[in-house]
Structure formats: structure tokens, C-alpha cells
């Protein structure tokens, strides 16, 4: 027989500890959110002074001249990330589908393990890999080499999110498609993948946001350029590289432009993350 006083005392102690734990958890979450808001607010405050139509549409000015913009860096970054997405998406999605539906045994486990290891490799090491593979042998920097480095960085996230997205589709859906006489290939591509599409797109958007602000691989691959360049086989201007070069320069006007570029970059990443959350939540809202 449990003593009622002891029970009430223990319950009161548990409630107190629970309230303290909830308070500390909320406090830590608030501090983390506050730090994020402080970074966002400061970057926007500093960058808003530089961002204007000319900043978004003009080329960088030569050293000593004020003004100019980062239009070539924005275009170069869009081209590089688009090529990286074209390289990484089919490879990552198909690998995720294989691991989710047919991945059994040593080969599948090795792929999962290597994917997890790859996600932890520093981006500068990936840049050195792309340099060794595509720059040093041809003695030529290019946007393509930067896209390959970005694709390698995107692969682990695409693979893991695609695998989890396909696994989240109920097994009864696949069994129903097979029962209707569909082949394994048709049931996978026409039934399972469309059902998992929102989560796959979410992973793709998050992987794009992952590489959009990377600078280290670009130092070894795209190299940068002060001119308009839309040919990915040539050295290309990149917005993160321009921010880096402007930030370490001794010129006040370049510092201002670095803040402007940082604001554009951080807002682009924020939009990608919000879009990813919206895409992932849309099927739930329809249900």
C-alpha cells in the first residue's frame, strides 16, 4: 500500500522538476532564436545601405572607384548551383530510392555509411578534391569544377532525405500497385515516387541552401571573375567569393558591398528554407 502523503510529495517534486526542465529548455531555445535573429537583423541593417537597383544590375568597379554591383556574382552563383543540382539530383534521388526499397546487405550499408561520412567532410576538402580532379589536370579554373564540388556536398543530404521520403510511403500503396499488375519499375516511378515527391523536393531545396553560401570550394574551382561570364567552362564570378574578397579588403565601400551581398545571400537561404518547410507541410494540410 502506497502512502498517500509520500505519493503526493513525489508527484509535487516531479512537477517541480518538470517545470524547471521546461523553463530551461524554453530559455535555451529562446537564446538560440535570439542569436539567430540578432545575426539576421545586423546583416540586414548593414546590408540595406548597399542594396539598390545599381548594386543588383552592375558589374564591380575597379579598385579605387566607388559604386558598382554584384550582378555577375549573382548570375554566376545561379548557374553554378543550377548545374550542381542537375548533377546531384538524379544520382542522389535514385540512390535514395534504391536504399529505401531494395537496399539490403553489405553494399547498401556501405553506401549509407559512406554517405554519412561524406556529409561530415569539410567543404574545403571537397574543394581540394574538385581542384585535383578537374582543375589541376587541365590547368584551368571553371564553373563546372565548382558545380561538381557543390554536387558532392549536396549528395549526402539528397540521398538520406530521399531514402526517408520513400520509406515513409505506406507499404500498402506499393503492394496495391503490384497487385494491380504493375511492374516493380512502374510501381516505383509512377506510384511511390509521386507520393514521396514533397519530401524529396524538401531535401533538394535544403541541399541547395546548404551549398548556396559555400565559399571554400570556390577558391579552388570557380576562382572568380570581375567580368560577365555565363560560360561554365570558364572562371566565373560567384557571390560568396565576392563577399569574401570585399570583406578582407581595406576599402570602406567594398565593406559596404560585402554586407549587401551577405544580405542577399542570407535572404536567399532563408527563402529556400521557408519554401522547403511549406512544400513539406502542404500534403499534411491537404489531408
matplotlib code that plots the C-alpha trace (Angstrom):
import matplotlib.pyplot as plt

x = [0.0, 1.5, 1.4, -0.8, 1.4, 4.6, 2.8, 1.7, 5.2, 6.8, 4.3, 4.9, 8.6, 8.2, 6.0, 8.6, 11.4, 9.3, 8.5, 12.2, 13.2, 10.5, 11.7, 15.4, 14.6, 12.5, 15.2, 17.9, 15.6, 14.8, 18.5, 19.3, 16.5, 17.6, 21.2, 19.8, 17.6, 20.5, 22.6, 19.8, 18.9, 22.5, 23.2, 20.0, 20.8, 24.3, 23.3, 20.3, 22.6, 24.3, 21.4, 19.8, 19.0, 22.5, 24.0, 21.9, 22.5, 26.0, 29.4, 32.1, 34.0, 37.8, 39.9, 39.6, 36.2, 33.1, 29.8, 29.3, 27.4, 27.4, 25.2, 27.8, 28.3, 24.5, 24.3, 27.4, 26.1, 22.8, 24.5, 26.9, 24.2, 21.8, 24.5, 25.2, 21.5, 21.3, 24.3, 23.3, 19.5, 19.2, 22.2, 21.0, 17.3, 17.9, 20.4, 17.8, 15.1, 17.4, 18.4, 14.8, 13.2, 16.0, 18.9, 19.8, 23.2, 26.7, 26.6, 23.6, 25.0, 28.4, 26.6, 24.7, 27.9, 29.9, 27.0, 27.1, 30.8, 30.7, 28.2, 30.8, 33.7, 34.7, 33.7, 37.3, 38.4, 35.7, 37.1, 40.6, 39.1, 37.4, 40.7, 42.7, 40.1, 39.1, 41.3, 44.9, 44.9, 43.5, 45.3, 42.1, 39.6, 35.9, 32.4, 31.9, 34.5, 32.7, 29.4, 31.0, 32.2, 28.8, 27.1, 29.3, 28.3, 24.6, 24.6, 24.5, 21.5, 19.6, 20.3, 19.2, 16.1, 15.1, 15.5, 13.5, 10.8, 10.3, 10.3, 7.6, 5.2, 3.0, 3.9, 0.2, 0.4, 3.3, 1.6, -1.6, 0.2, 1.9, -1.4, -2.9, -0.3, 2.2, 5.9, 8.3, 9.7, 6.3, 5.0, 8.1, 8.3, 4.5, 3.1, 5.8, 8.0, 5.0, 3.7, 7.2, 7.7, 7.1, 9.7, 12.2, 11.7, 12.2, 15.5, 16.6, 15.8, 17.7, 20.7, 20.6, 20.5, 23.4, 25.8, 24.5, 26.7, 29.8, 33.0, 35.9, 35.3, 35.0, 38.5, 39.9, 37.4, 35.5, 38.2, 36.0, 36.0, 35.3, 33.5, 30.2, 30.7, 27.9, 30.1, 30.6, 33.8, 35.5, 36.3, 33.1, 32.2, 30.5, 28.6, 30.2, 33.6, 32.9, 31.7, 34.9, 37.1, 35.3, 35.2, 39.0, 39.8, 40.9, 38.2, 35.2, 33.0, 33.9, 33.0, 29.6, 29.1, 30.2, 27.3, 24.9, 26.0, 25.7, 22.2, 21.2, 22.8, 21.3, 17.8, 18.1, 18.9, 16.1, 13.6, 14.8, 14.3, 10.9, 9.9, 11.2, 9.0, 6.0, 6.4, 6.8, 3.7, 1.5, 0.5, -0.3, -2.6, -4.4, -5.1]
y = [0.0, 3.3, 6.1, 9.0, 11.7, 10.1, 9.8, 13.5, 14.6, 12.7, 13.9, 17.5, 17.0, 15.6, 18.5, 21.0, 19.2, 19.1, 22.8, 23.6, 21.4, 23.1, 26.5, 25.8, 24.2, 27.2, 29.6, 27.8, 27.7, 31.5, 32.3, 30.3, 32.0, 35.4, 34.8, 33.9, 37.0, 39.1, 37.9, 38.3, 41.8, 43.0, 41.7, 43.2, 46.5, 46.7, 45.4, 47.5, 50.5, 48.9, 47.2, 49.2, 48.7, 49.6, 47.1, 44.3, 45.1, 46.5, 44.9, 45.5, 48.8, 48.8, 49.4, 53.0, 53.7, 53.7, 52.1, 49.1, 45.9, 42.2, 41.3, 38.9, 37.2, 36.6, 35.2, 33.0, 31.6, 30.8, 29.0, 27.0, 25.9, 25.0, 22.8, 21.2, 20.5, 18.8, 16.6, 15.7, 15.3, 12.2, 10.5, 11.3, 10.6, 7.2, 6.2, 7.1, 5.1, 2.1, 2.2, 2.5, -0.2, -2.6, -1.7, -4.8, -6.3, -5.1, -2.9, -0.9, -0.5, 0.6, 3.3, 4.6, 4.7, 6.5, 8.9, 9.8, 10.1, 12.4, 14.7, 15.4, 16.1, 19.9, 21.7, 22.9, 19.3, 18.8, 21.9, 20.4, 17.2, 19.0, 21.0, 17.8, 16.2, 18.9, 22.0, 20.8, 18.2, 20.9, 23.8, 25.8, 27.1, 26.8, 27.0, 23.3, 22.3, 24.4, 22.7, 19.2, 20.3, 21.5, 18.4, 16.2, 18.4, 18.1, 14.3, 13.1, 15.2, 14.3, 10.6, 10.5, 12.6, 10.7, 7.4, 8.5, 10.1, 6.8, 4.8, 7.0, 5.9, 3.1, -0.3, -1.0, 1.6, -0.3, -3.7, -2.4, -1.2, -4.6, -6.4, -4.4, -5.9, -3.1, -3.9, -3.1, -0.2, 1.3, 1.0, 2.7, 5.6, 6.1, 5.4, 5.5, 8.4, 10.8, 10.0, 10.9, 13.9, 16.6, 15.3, 14.7, 18.3, 19.5, 17.6, 19.1, 22.6, 22.1, 20.8, 23.9, 26.1, 24.0, 24.9, 28.4, 30.2, 28.0, 29.9, 27.5, 25.1, 28.2, 29.3, 26.1, 25.8, 28.8, 31.2, 34.3, 36.9, 40.7, 40.3, 38.9, 35.2, 32.8, 30.1, 27.5, 26.2, 29.5, 31.1, 32.6, 35.3, 33.9, 35.9, 34.2, 34.8, 38.5, 38.8, 37.2, 39.4, 42.6, 41.8, 41.3, 44.4, 47.7, 49.8, 51.0, 51.0, 47.3, 46.5, 48.1, 46.0, 42.9, 43.5, 44.0, 40.7, 38.9, 40.2, 38.9, 35.5, 35.1, 36.1, 33.6, 30.8, 31.9, 31.8, 28.3, 27.0, 28.6, 27.1, 23.7, 23.8, 25.0, 22.2, 19.6, 20.8, 21.2, 17.5, 17.4, 20.5, 18.8, 15.8]
z = [0.0, -1.1, 1.4, 0.1, 1.6, 0.1, -3.3, -3.2, -2.2, -5.0, -7.5, -6.4, -6.8, -10.3, -11.3, -9.9, -11.8, -14.9, -14.7, -14.2, -17.2, -19.4, -18.3, -19.0, -22.4, -23.4, -22.2, -24.3, -27.3, -26.9, -26.6, -29.8, -31.6, -30.3, -31.6, -35.0, -35.0, -33.9, -36.8, -39.3, -38.0, -38.0, -41.6, -42.9, -41.1, -42.6, -46.0, -46.6, -47.0, -50.0, -51.8, -54.6, -58.3, -59.4, -56.9, -58.3, -62.0, -62.4, -62.5, -59.8, -60.2, -60.5, -57.3, -56.2, -57.7, -55.6, -56.6, -58.8, -58.0, -57.8, -60.8, -62.3, -59.0, -58.6, -62.2, -61.7, -58.4, -60.0, -62.9, -60.7, -58.2, -61.1, -62.7, -59.3, -58.9, -62.3, -61.4, -57.8, -58.1, -60.3, -58.7, -55.1, -55.6, -57.5, -54.8, -52.1, -53.8, -54.2, -50.5, -49.3, -51.5, -52.4, -50.1, -48.2, -47.4, -47.3, -50.4, -49.2, -45.7, -47.2, -49.3, -46.2, -44.2, -46.9, -47.3, -43.6, -43.7, -46.8, -45.0, -42.3, -44.6, -44.6, -47.7, -48.2, -48.6, -51.2, -53.0, -53.0, -54.4, -57.3, -57.8, -58.1, -60.3, -62.7, -62.3, -61.9, -64.8, -67.3, -65.6, -65.9, -63.3, -64.3, -63.1, -63.9, -61.3, -58.7, -59.7, -59.2, -55.8, -54.9, -56.2, -53.9, -51.0, -51.9, -52.4, -48.8, -47.9, -51.0, -50.6, -46.9, -47.4, -50.5, -48.7, -45.7, -48.0, -49.9, -46.7, -45.3, -48.1, -46.7, -47.8, -48.7, -51.6, -53.2, -52.6, -54.1, -57.3, -57.6, -57.1, -60.0, -62.3, -62.4, -62.7, -59.9, -62.0, -62.9, -59.3, -58.1, -60.6, -61.0, -57.6, -54.8, -56.1, -56.7, -53.2, -51.7, -54.0, -51.5, -49.0, -51.8, -53.0, -49.5, -49.2, -52.6, -51.5, -48.2, -50.1, -52.4, -49.3, -47.9, -50.8, -51.8, -49.3, -49.5, -50.3, -49.6, -52.6, -54.9, -54.0, -55.7, -58.6, -60.0, -58.8, -59.6, -62.3, -62.4, -65.8, -67.2, -67.7, -68.4, -69.9, -67.1, -68.6, -67.8, -64.4, -63.1, -60.6, -57.5, -54.9, -51.9, -53.4, -53.9, -50.3, -49.1, -51.2, -50.3, -46.6, -46.4, -48.5, -46.9, -48.7, -46.8, -49.9, -50.5, -46.9, -47.5, -50.6, -48.7, -46.2, -49.2, -50.8, -47.4, -47.0, -50.5, -49.8, -46.3, -47.5, -50.4, -48.0, -45.7, -48.6, -49.6, -46.1, -45.8, -49.2, -48.1, -45.0, -47.0, -49.6, -46.8, -44.9, -48.0, -48.2, -44.5, -44.9, -47.8, -45.6]

ax = plt.figure().add_subplot(projection="3d")
ax.plot(x, y, z, "-o")
ax.set_aspect("equal")
plt.show()
